[in-house]
Amino acid sequence: MKIFITAVIVGLIPLLSYHGISFAAETQKVCVDKLTNDGKKVLDKQGKPVQECKEMKVHKKLEGTKVPEKSDKK
């Protein structure tokens, strides 16, 4: 029975990804100016600052209710 369930799950993964359903998080490209050890910006030949770019995951902010404050009355 476990083998059957595993086979069904493994068989569904390519079908879901084929139809555009994605489980991966969204990514965003973030660029930051490159700095030297003394904190100055690194410049290229044209005088523009050199940037380091990375792909970062974007997490959705969850909304919730405010936690009630505790009263110190005994």
N, C-alpha and C positions, 0 to 999 in steps of 0.2 A: 504494500500500500504506500509506503514511504517513497519507493522508487517511482511509482505512478505519479504522485503529487509533485515530486522533483522534476519529472519529465514534462509535466504540464506547465510548470512555472518556467522552466528553461525554454520551452517552446513558445510561450507567450511573450517573452522579453523581446525577441526580434520583431514580432508583429506589432507590439506597442511602439517601438522606436521607429518602425517603418511608417506608421500612420501619423507621425508628428507628435506623439505624446512623449514628453521629455521629463526625466526625473532630475536632470542636472540643474544646478543653481545658475542664475543669470550672472554674467561677468561684465565688468566695466574696465576700460583701459584708464589707468591713472599714471600721470607723468610728473616727476619731481626733478627739480634742478640738481645737477651733480655738484657736490661741494668738495673742496680740498680739506686737508687735515686742520688748517687754521680757520675754516669756515667761509672761505671765499668761493664764489661761483666759478666753475670751469667754463672757459669760453672757447669756441671753435675759431676757425680762421676768419670768418666773417664778423666775429664779435658777438655772436648770439650765444646764450647759455646752453650748455650741453644738458640734455635731459635723459633720465633713466625712466623707462616705461615698463609697467607690469600689469598683468591681468589680475583683477581682484574679484572675488565673489560678492554679489550684492544680496544682502539679507533683508527681507521684508520686516518692517517694524510691526510688532503685534500690539493690538490695542486691548486694554483690559480695564477692570474696575479698580478704583483707588482702594488701598488697604486701609481699613479703619484704624485710627490711633488708639493705643491702649491707655486706659485711665489708671492712675496710680493710687486710687482710693482703696483702702483696705478695711 
